[in-house]
Amino acid sequence: MKIKILLSTLICFFLFFSCKKEKKSDPLSIIKRQIIGVWDLKENKTVAYDAGSKEPKSEYGDVSNHPTFEFIDETHLKISEINVLLYDYTLKLENNKTIITFNNDDFELTINNGTMIWVTERNYDRPDYSKFITTFTYTKH
């Protein structure tokens, strides 16, 4: 009887202590690791919407002379043409979305498979267009 109790106790002990608890991944810490590196702008698209939320106009910006961004750490980046200066940026979670703040502007940020996308939305009280959504797509070196 003592052997059964001892074996049961040992089994429970090993089951309880041998299983590692899974850590929940913090989405912000994952993005902070993924963003480090050098990124090239591949696409700059702005879509203008009229008051009825229709898409009357799309425009692609010139990306041929755009500098690269080098994210040094979790708060600083270099711009290739001005590489002596470090620029501050911040990352935060807001409504389950990652937001990057750079140059006093907020962008929704996603990073997936070496592609980084920044999206910003601006609303205006204009008769022709009421909303502009700009998307910047970067690829990692």
ABEGO torsion letter per residue (X at the ends): XAAAAAAAAAAAAAAAAABBBBBBBBAAAAAAAAABEBBBBABBBBBBBBAAGBBABBBBBBAAABBBBBBABAABBBBAABAABBBBBBBBBBGGBBBBBBGGBBBBBBBBGGBBBBBBBBBBBBAABABBBBBBBBBBX
